[in-house]
């Protein structure tokens, strides 16, 4: 999706949320990256192929 050089990460890469923002909708709680990934303010993301990842939740202290 992005033609920048050097090449950015793909949407299926482990660090797919590290690319630059091409559409910022912070008022709605999300941003779209140049690789097509949508990143939500809570840390979750959605890839163009429909894969979703929830943000890591801290575990309560024992």
Chimera marker file (.cmm) of the C-alpha trace (Angstrom):
<marker_set name="trace">
<marker id="1" x="0.000" y="0.000" z="0.000" r="1" g="1" b="0" radius="0.5"/>
<marker id="2" x="2.827" y="2.390" z="0.755" r="1" g="1" b="0" radius="0.5"/>
<marker id="3" x="5.433" y="3.184" z="-1.867" r="1" g="1" b="0" radius="0.5"/>
<marker id="4" x="7.858" y="4.855" z="0.547" r="1" g="1" b="0" radius="0.5"/>
<marker id="5" x="11.489" y="3.903" z="0.581" r="1" g="1" b="0" radius="0.5"/>
<marker id="6" x="12.891" y="2.155" z="2.555" r="1" g="1" b="0" radius="0.5"/>
<marker id="7" x="10.108" y="-0.388" z="2.555" r="1" g="1" b="0" radius="0.5"/>
<marker id="8" x="7.887" y="-0.462" z="5.620" r="1" g="1" b="0" radius="0.5"/>
<marker id="9" x="6.700" y="-3.503" z="7.523" r="1" g="1" b="0" radius="0.5"/>
<marker id="10" x="3.876" y="-5.572" z="6.094" r="1" g="1" b="0" radius="0.5"/>
<marker id="11" x="0.522" y="-5.903" z="7.772" r="1" g="1" b="0" radius="0.5"/>
<marker id="12" x="1.308" y="-9.501" z="8.769" r="1" g="1" b="0" radius="0.5"/>
<marker id="13" x="4.713" y="-8.743" z="10.311" r="1" g="1" b="0" radius="0.5"/>
<marker id="14" x="5.183" y="-9.012" z="14.062" r="1" g="1" b="0" radius="0.5"/>
<marker id="15" x="5.771" y="-5.256" z="14.378" r="1" g="1" b="0" radius="0.5"/>
<marker id="16" x="3.040" y="-4.194" z="11.968" r="1" g="1" b="0" radius="0.5"/>
<marker id="17" x="2.095" y="-1.174" z="14.080" r="1" g="1" b="0" radius="0.5"/>
<marker id="18" x="5.407" y="0.632" z="13.626" r="1" g="1" b="0" radius="0.5"/>
<marker id="19" x="4.724" y="2.250" z="10.250" r="1" g="1" b="0" radius="0.5"/>
<marker id="20" x="3.813" y="5.875" z="9.743" r="1" g="1" b="0" radius="0.5"/>
<marker id="21" x="0.300" y="7.279" z="10.070" r="1" g="1" b="0" radius="0.5"/>
<marker id="22" x="-1.519" y="8.168" z="6.852" r="1" g="1" b="0" radius="0.5"/>
<marker id="23" x="-4.959" y="8.914" z="8.343" r="1" g="1" b="0" radius="0.5"/>
<marker id="24" x="-5.314" y="10.238" z="11.877" r="1" g="1" b="0" radius="0.5"/>
<marker id="25" x="-8.742" y="10.022" z="13.471" r="1" g="1" b="0" radius="0.5"/>
<marker id="26" x="-7.635" y="10.474" z="17.067" r="1" g="1" b="0" radius="0.5"/>
<marker id="27" x="-10.951" y="12.143" z="17.862" r="1" g="1" b="0" radius="0.5"/>
<marker id="28" x="-12.551" y="8.756" z="17.115" r="1" g="1" b="0" radius="0.5"/>
<marker id="29" x="-9.794" y="6.711" z="18.758" r="1" g="1" b="0" radius="0.5"/>
<marker id="30" x="-8.006" y="5.242" z="15.716" r="1" g="1" b="0" radius="0.5"/>
<marker id="31" x="-5.295" y="5.822" z="13.090" r="1" g="1" b="0" radius="0.5"/>
<marker id="32" x="-4.572" y="4.086" z="9.763" r="1" g="1" b="0" radius="0.5"/>
<marker id="33" x="-0.968" y="3.260" z="8.951" r="1" g="1" b="0" radius="0.5"/>
<marker id="34" x="0.663" y="3.143" z="5.522" r="1" g="1" b="0" radius="0.5"/>
<marker id="35" x="0.590" y="-0.686" z="5.573" r="1" g="1" b="0" radius="0.5"/>
<marker id="36" x="-3.218" y="-0.662" z="5.961" r="1" g="1" b="0" radius="0.5"/>
<marker id="37" x="-3.274" y="-1.547" z="9.654" r="1" g="1" b="0" radius="0.5"/>
<marker id="38" x="-5.764" y="0.325" z="11.856" r="1" g="1" b="0" radius="0.5"/>
<marker id="39" x="-4.404" y="1.053" z="15.326" r="1" g="1" b="0" radius="0.5"/>
<marker id="40" x="-6.774" y="1.892" z="18.161" r="1" g="1" b="0" radius="0.5"/>
<marker id="41" x="-5.945" y="4.179" z="21.081" r="1" g="1" b="0" radius="0.5"/>
<marker id="42" x="-6.158" y="1.280" z="23.539" r="1" g="1" b="0" radius="0.5"/>
<marker id="43" x="-3.279" y="-0.473" z="21.732" r="1" g="1" b="0" radius="0.5"/>
<marker id="44" x="-5.320" y="-3.003" z="19.773" r="1" g="1" b="0" radius="0.5"/>
<marker id="45" x="-5.137" y="-3.203" z="16.004" r="1" g="1" b="0" radius="0.5"/>
<marker id="46" x="-6.884" y="-4.591" z="12.954" r="1" g="1" b="0" radius="0.5"/>
<marker id="47" x="-5.010" y="-5.772" z="9.843" r="1" g="1" b="0" radius="0.5"/>
<marker id="48" x="-6.327" y="-5.469" z="6.278" r="1" g="1" b="0" radius="0.5"/>
<marker id="49" x="-6.923" y="-9.240" z="6.161" r="1" g="1" b="0" radius="0.5"/>
<marker id="50" x="-9.247" y="-8.980" z="9.187" r="1" g="1" b="0" radius="0.5"/>
<marker id="51" x="-6.886" y="-10.230" z="11.887" r="1" g="1" b="0" radius="0.5"/>
<marker id="52" x="-7.527" y="-8.444" z="15.173" r="1" g="1" b="0" radius="0.5"/>
<marker id="53" x="-5.255" y="-8.157" z="18.162" r="1" g="1" b="0" radius="0.5"/>
<marker id="54" x="-6.398" y="-7.000" z="21.575" r="1" g="1" b="0" radius="0.5"/>
<marker id="55" x="-4.194" y="-4.788" z="23.703" r="1" g="1" b="0" radius="0.5"/>
<marker id="56" x="-2.207" y="-6.507" z="26.414" r="1" g="1" b="0" radius="0.5"/>
<marker id="57" x="-4.016" y="-6.286" z="29.716" r="1" g="1" b="0" radius="0.5"/>
<marker id="58" x="-1.945" y="-6.035" z="32.870" r="1" g="1" b="0" radius="0.5"/>
<marker id="59" x="-2.400" y="-8.964" z="35.212" r="1" g="1" b="0" radius="0.5"/>
<marker id="60" x="-3.455" y="-8.148" z="38.776" r="1" g="1" b="0" radius="0.5"/>
<marker id="61" x="-0.729" y="-8.326" z="41.392" r="1" g="1" b="0" radius="0.5"/>
<marker id="62" x="-0.972" y="-11.318" z="43.682" r="1" g="1" b="0" radius="0.5"/>
<link id1="1" id2="2" r="1" g="1" b="0" radius="0.2"/>
<link id1="2" id2="3" r="1" g="1" b="0" radius="0.2"/>
<link id1="3" id2="4" r="1" g="1" b="0" radius="0.2"/>
<link id1="4" id2="5" r="1" g="1" b="0" radius="0.2"/>
<link id1="5" id2="6" r="1" g="1" b="0" radius="0.2"/>
<link id1="6" id2="7" r="1" g="1" b="0" radius="0.2"/>
<link id1="7" id2="8" r="1" g="1" b="0" radius="0.2"/>
<link id1="8" id2="9" r="1" g="1" b="0" radius="0.2"/>
<link id1="9" id2="10" r="1" g="1" b="0" radius="0.2"/>
<link id1="10" id2="11" r="1" g="1" b="0" radius="0.2"/>
<link id1="11" id2="12" r="1" g="1" b="0" radius="0.2"/>
<link id1="12" id2="13" r="1" g="1" b="0" radius="0.2"/>
<link id1="13" id2="14" r="1" g="1" b="0" radius="0.2"/>
<link id1="14" id2="15" r="1" g="1" b="0" radius="0.2"/>
<link id1="15" id2="16" r="1" g="1" b="0" radius="0.2"/>
<link id1="16" id2="17" r="1" g="1" b="0" radius="0.2"/>
<link id1="17" id2="18" r="1" g="1" b="0" radius="0.2"/>
<link id1="18" id2="19" r="1" g="1" b="0" radius="0.2"/>
<link id1="19" id2="20" r="1" g="1" b="0" radius="0.2"/>
<link id1="20" id2="21" r="1" g="1" b="0" radius="0.2"/>
<link id1="21" id2="22" r="1" g="1" b="0" radius="0.2"/>
<link id1="22" id2="23" r="1" g="1" b="0" radius="0.2"/>
<link id1="23" id2="24" r="1" g="1" b="0" radius="0.2"/>
<link id1="24" id2="25" r="1" g="1" b="0" radius="0.2"/>
<link id1="25" id2="26" r="1" g="1" b="0" radius="0.2"/>
<link id1="26" id2="27" r="1" g="1" b="0" radius="0.2"/>
<link id1="27" id2="28" r="1" g="1" b="0" radius="0.2"/>
<link id1="28" id2="29" r="1" g="1" b="0" radius="0.2"/>
<link id1="29" id2="30" r="1" g="1" b="0" radius="0.2"/>
<link id1="30" id2="31" r="1" g="1" b="0" radius="0.2"/>
<link id1="31" id2="32" r="1" g="1" b="0" radius="0.2"/>
<link id1="32" id2="33" r="1" g="1" b="0" radius="0.2"/>
<link id1="33" id2="34" r="1" g="1" b="0" radius="0.2"/>
<link id1="34" id2="35" r="1" g="1" b="0" radius="0.2"/>
<link id1="35" id2="36" r="1" g="1" b="0" radius="0.2"/>
<link id1="36" id2="37" r="1" g="1" b="0" radius="0.2"/>
<link id1="37" id2="38" r="1" g="1" b="0" radius="0.2"/>
<link id1="38" id2="39" r="1" g="1" b="0" radius="0.2"/>
<link id1="39" id2="40" r="1" g="1" b="0" radius="0.2"/>
<link id1="40" id2="41" r="1" g="1" b="0" radius="0.2"/>
<link id1="41" id2="42" r="1" g="1" b="0" radius="0.2"/>
<link id1="42" id2="43" r="1" g="1" b="0" radius="0.2"/>
<link id1="43" id2="44" r="1" g="1" b="0" radius="0.2"/>
<link id1="44" id2="45" r="1" g="1" b="0" radius="0.2"/>
<link id1="45" id2="46" r="1" g="1" b="0" radius="0.2"/>
<link id1="46" id2="47" r="1" g="1" b="0" radius="0.2"/>
<link id1="47" id2="48" r="1" g="1" b="0" radius="0.2"/>
<link id1="48" id2="49" r="1" g="1" b="0" radius="0.2"/>
<link id1="49" id2="50" r="1" g="1" b="0" radius="0.2"/>
<link id1="50" id2="51" r="1" g="1" b="0" radius="0.2"/>
<link id1="51" id2="52" r="1" g="1" b="0" radius="0.2"/>
<link id1="52" id2="53" r="1" g="1" b="0" radius="0.2"/>
<link id1="53" id2="54" r="1" g="1" b="0" radius="0.2"/>
<link id1="54" id2="55" r="1" g="1" b="0" radius="0.2"/>
<link id1="55" id2="56" r="1" g="1" b="0" radius="0.2"/>
<link id1="56" id2="57" r="1" g="1" b="0" radius="0.2"/>
<link id1="57" id2="58" r="1" g="1" b="0" radius="0.2"/>
<link id1="58" id2="59" r="1" g="1" b="0" radius="0.2"/>
<link id1="59" id2="60" r="1" g="1" b="0" radius="0.2"/>
<link id1="60" id2="61" r="1" g="1" b="0" radius="0.2"/>
<link id1="61" id2="62" r="1" g="1" b="0" radius="0.2"/>
</marker_set>
